[in-house]
Amino acid sequence: MKSNYRKELIRNNIRIGIWGLGFIGYTTTVNFANQGIQCVGFDINEDLIETAKRGEIPLIGLEYWLGFPVKGLFEKNLIKVTTNWKVLVESEDIQIHFICIPTEQGSEPWDDALIDVINKISLRKSKEPTIIIIESTLTPGRCDDIVIKILKEKGHEIGRDFLVSIAPRRDWFISPDKNLKNLPRVVGGTTPETTNIVIDILSIICDNLIPAKSHREAELVKSTENAFRHVGITLANQLTMAFPDVDIREVLRLVGTKWNIPTYQPSLGTGGYCIPLSSKYVLMGAKDPDYLTILKDSVEFDMNHPQRVIENVLKEHKCHKIAILGICYKGDLKVHILSPALRIIDYLKNQKIELAVYDHYYSDNELKKITKIPIFKYPEDLILFDCIIITPDHRLFSQISESDIKNYLKNCKIIIDNAGVWSKWMDLFKEIKIRYIQIGSKNWLKK
């Protein structure tokens, strides 16, 4: 067994293989390459691979977060990308394998991609141990029940043929200061030796690494910390429904001044890959999920919250034509997975209300495929609608001018602003008799 994989990587004697080039896998790849480490990335998405080969960032919004150019990394041959998984399996010098594949499908945890990748990696025949570093969020227990089980069934010995570890990611892709280099990161291997080896490897790109007792504790960290967030966000949203006559936004701001409580913002609900699924991962992996009643309640409330808000607001205001501004779950990040906007669209389609959508991060064809509703032009087509629902806080939306509001919102009766991107125009909206709603503000919901 090599005593120092870090030195071998720096000397380019061995390479890193990355399974999956989404947000996690792509950023792992370019961060290692930016330190001079040779990487080979695999993905089944041919368009993504072709874009990456040109030295372009295939995921919109990452340029700002990364903070360094990537094209030169490809030109220097520090990064190769492929749709042929056999390259990673059959190359003797690709001794370190990062698992960055999706572990969710739709709104549920999903293991098929993990099973497929581990079966492929198990075909490796190497003189030196192959190191597996799992960055994907796993349902607790899947490392033992899937990863280690498959490797053993293929005749491999854990600790000799394969070193298995879990090192979940905590990045926040809209905030450059919350990145791979400086955020605390938990690492746990099947043995203390494996943990130390993986920490040594990750120290090339991470400054703050925290060893776990084993892979089992590390596996439960990501879903648990996000489940805490899920519960807190859900409680904030429940308070807005329970106290609609009180400024819950102000209450939560004041609560957040207590040293051990974060400040929560009421919203249309959670979205993205992490928070909405976190409680489901924990519930699915628990030996006795019946104890986790708070997580069950959070899942149910949060999933129905966007519909609940819109349904209650539209009881007061009969709207006939609604504009949906943005389908991303978060501003300036092209991710619509489990976005509240999509749940709102599905609900309103069933109500036979005329809808149209705009999001500049998506092409018209993408928007039509995802939402199955018409597209409108922003801002000029806003004049066609009597209701506007703004979900993500895209910078573009916050830049709307007073003249655009006066010219294009002449027929608008109500605005539901999830993140407050138009809050600076509240006085103007009062003047032109448009009801402006921010969830959780005083009397936002009139019961």
N, C-alpha and C positions, 0 to 999 in steps of 0.2 A: 504494500500500500504506500502511495506517495506520502511523504511526510509534510509536504508543503504545496498544496494545490495553488495557493495564491502566487507563489513564485513561478510555478509552471505556467500559469495563465499570463503573468506579466512578461515572461520570456517567450510567449507565443508557442510553447511546446504542446499545449493542449488548448481546446476551444470549448466554448459554451454553446449548447443547443437550447433553443427556446421553442416550446410547443404552444402555439397560439400567439398571434400578434395583434391582439386588441389593445386596449389602453394599458393593461398591466404588462403583457408580453413585449409590446413595442417599446415601452419606456425602460423596461429591464434591458432590452437589447441595446438601445442607443446609449444608455448610461454606462454600461460596461464598455462599449466600443469607444466612448468618449474618454475612457481611461486607457485606451490602447489594447483592449482585450478583443480577440477575434471571436465573432459570434455567428451562428447560423440559425436563422429563424424559419419556422415552418408555420404555414396556415393553409386552410382549405379554400380561402377566399382568393380567387385568381386576380380580381381587380385590385384588391389590397396589395397583393404581392407585386403586381406590375407597377403600381404607384410607388411602392417602397423602393423598387429597383431603380427608379428614376431619381432617387434621393429626395423625393417629396414625402412630407409627413402625411400618411393616409388617414389620419384621424383629426378632424377639424377641432381646433381649440387648443391643441397641445403645444403649439409654437411658443405661446406666451408662458406656459408652465415650465417647459424644458429649460429655456434660458440659454441654449447653445444651438448652433446650426448642425444639421445632420447630414447634409449632402456630401460633405467632405469625408465622412466616415465610410460612405459607400464607395467613393472614389478611391480611397486608400485600401479598399478591400477588407476593411475591418468587419464589415457586415455583409453576409450573403443571405438571401431569402429564397425560399422554395416552396412549391406545393407538393414536393416529393418527400414524404416522411422517411423513406428508406435512407436518405442522405444522413439524417441524424442517427439512425440505428446502426448503419453499416460503417460509419467513419470512426475508426479506432480512437482518434484524438479528440472526439467530442465526448468528453468524460463527465461533463457536468450538465445536467438536464433540468431546466426550469419548466414547471408545469403551470401554464397560464391560460388554461382553457375555460370556457364557460361551464359553470356548474348549476345553471338555472335554465329553464325553458318556459317561456311565458311568465307566469307568476308563481312557479313552483320550483323547488330544488330538483336537480336532475343529474344523474350520474353517468349517462351513456358515454359522453365524451371522455370522462375520466377513465372509464373501463377500457375504451378503445385505445387511448394513448398508453396506458400501462401495459396492455397486451402487446402493443407494438414495441415499447421499450424493453419488454422482457425478452425480446428476440436478440438483444445485444449479446455479442460474445467478445469479451474484453479481458485482457490480462490484468488490468487494474480495475478496482471497483468503480462502478458507475454511481455517481452521486445524483440523487433526485431531490430537488428543492421545490416544494409545492407552494406556489404563491396564490393559487385560486382559493376562494372560500370553500371550505368543505363542510358538509353535514357532519357533526361530531360522530366519530366512529368509522368514517369511511376510509381513513388511512389504514386502519387495521383490517376492516372487512373487505376492502377492495384492493388497495395498493399492495399491502404486504401479503395478503392472501393470494393474489394473482402471481406475484413474484415467487412465492414459495411453491405454488402449484406447478410453476414452470421449472422447478428444480433448483432455484437460486437460494442462496443463504444470505439472510439480511445481516449486514455487518461485514460480510466477506465479498460477495458479488455486487451487492447494492447497498449503498448508504442512503437511508430515507429520512427526509426532514420536512418540516413545515415552517414557512416563514411568511406569514400573511402580510399584505401591504396595507398601508394606512394613508396613502397619498390623497390629496384633495386637489383635483386637476384644474381648478380655477384659481388656485392660490399658489404662486411660485415659491412662497416661503415654507409651504408644507409639502416637502418633496422627499425623495429617496435618501438624499444625503443627510438631512438634519432631523427627520422625525424618528422618535424611538421605535424600534422594531423588535418584535419577539421572534425568537428562533428556538425550535425544539427538534431534536433528532431522536431516533430510536435508541441511541446510546449517548452517553456524555461525550465520547470521542467524536461521534458524528456531529453533535451540536457544535463542538469546538472547531471542527474542520469547516463546517458551513459558515460559522461566524467569521472565520478567517477569509473565506471566499467573499462573503458579502461586505466585508470591511473595505473592499476595493471601492465600493460606491456608497456605503452607509457608515455614518460616524457613530451612531447610537444603537448598539445591538444588545438585546437583553436575553440571556439564556433562560429557557424554560426547563423544568425538570425532565420533560420528555415530549415526544411528539403529540401525546394525547392532550396535554394541557395547552400546547401551542395551537392545536387544531380547534379548540373551543374558544380561543381568545377572540377571533374576528367576529364570529356570530354573536358572542355574548356582549362585546362592547357596542356593537351596532344595535343589539336588542335593547340595551339600556337607552340608547338614543331614540329608538322606535317608541318605547314606552313614554319617554319624556315628551316627545313631539305629540304623541296621541293625547296625553293628558292636557297639553296646552290647547289642542283643538277641542277636546271635550269641554274645557272651561269656557270656550267661546260660545258653545251651544247652551251650556248651563246658565251662563250669566250674560245674555246678549245685550242687556241694558248697562253693563259696566265696561269701561275701557280695559279689557283684558290685556291689551298690548302694554299699557302703562303698568298694570299689575305685574306682568311678567318681567318688565324692565326693572321694577323695584325689587322683585323677588331675586333677580339675578345679581343684585348687589350683595347678597349673602355669599360669603366666601366659598361655600361648598356647593353652590347651585349654579348651573349654567343659565344663560339667558335664552329662552325659547321664543320663537316667533310663530304666531298662529298662521295657518296656511290652508290651502286646499288639500293638504295631505302629502305624504312622502312619495318619492319616485326614485328611479335609478336602479342600479344593480345591487346595492348594499342594504339600505335601511328597510325597505318593504319586505325583503326576503329574510332578514336576519332572524326574526322571531320564528319563522317557519323552519329554518335550519336547526335552531335549538330544539324546537318541539319535535322535529322528525328524528333527531339524534338522541333525545333523552330516554333513559331507561324507564322513567315513569313520568310521562308528560302531563299526567293529571294534576300534578302539583303546580304546573306553570299556567295557572288560570289568567294571570295578568298578561301573559304573552298571547294567549288565545283571544282575549278580549281586544288587545291592541291590533291584532291582525284583522279581526272582523270590523272594528270601528274604522280603522284607517282605510281599508279597501273600499268601504262604502261612503267615506267622508266627502269626496268630491261631488258625488251625486246628491248627498244630503244637503250640502251647502247650496248648490244650484237649485235644487227642488224648492228649498225654503225661500230663497230670494225671489224666484219666479212666481211664487204664490202671491207676492206683493205686486209684482210688475209683470204684466202680460206682454211678453216680447214675441215678435213674429220673425225677426231676422237677426241672427247672432253671429258676430265675428269672433273667431278664436285666434288670439294673437299668441303664437308660439306653441309648439308641442314638446319642446325639451323639458325635462324635469328640473333643470337648473340653467340659469342664464349663461349664454355664450359657451355652452358645452353641448356638442351634438350627440345627445343621448336621450332618446324618447322612451326607453324601457320603463314600463310601469308608471309613466308620467300621468299625473292627475288630469292633464288636458285630454288624454286619450279616453279616460273613463268618463269625462264630461261629454265628450263628443258622442260616445256610445249611448249614453243616457239621453242626450238631446235628440239623437236620431230616432230613438224609440218614441219620443214625444211629438214626432212629426213637425219639428221646428226647422225652419230653413237655416242652414249653416254654411259657413265658408271659413277657410283657414289660411293663415300666412305664417311662414317662418323662413327667414332668409338663409338659414343654415341648410335648408333642404331644397332640392330642385322641385319643380312643379310635379314631375312624374313621381318623385319620392313621396311627396305629400299626398298625392292622390292614392298611391298604393297603400300608404300607412293608414290614412284616415277615411278614404273612400267618400270624401265630400269635396265640393268645389274649392278652387283657390281664388283669392282676391289679391289685388294690388295694394301695397301699403305705401303711403298713407291715404292716397286719393280715394280708394274704394270704401273707406270707412264711412263715407257719407251714405252708403246704402243700408246701414245697420242701425237698429234701435237699441242694441245691447252689444257691449264689447267685454270679452273675458280675456284678461291678460294673465298668463300662467308663469312663464319664466321671466327673470329680470335681465333680458338681453340689453346690452348697452344701447343698441339702436333704438329700442322702444323709449328709453329714458331721454332720448335726444329730440323728441317731438317738440315742435315749436308752438308758441301761442297762436300764430296765424294758422297753422295746420289744424289745431283744435277748433278754432272758430270757423274755418272753412269746411272741414270734413266731418265734424261731429254735430252738424245741424239737426240731424234726425235721431241722434242718440239720446236715450232716456236714462240709461243706467250703465255704469262701468263697474266690473268686479275685478279688482286689481290684487292679485295674489301676493306680490312682493313689494307693492307700493312704488312701482316705477313712475307712476304719474302723480304721486302724492303732493309734489310741489305745486300742482295745478288745482288743488282742492278749492281755493277761493274762486278761481275762474269757473270751475264746474258749478259752484253754487250760483254764481252770477248768471250763467247761461242755462240754469235749471236742469243740470244733469246730476243724477244721484250717483255719488262716488262711494264705493264700498271697499273698505279694507277689512278683511275678516278679523274679528276681535276688537275692532274699534267700538266706541260707545254707540249703542243702538244700531249696530251694523245689521242686525236682524230684528225686525219689528214683529213681535209675537202678540 
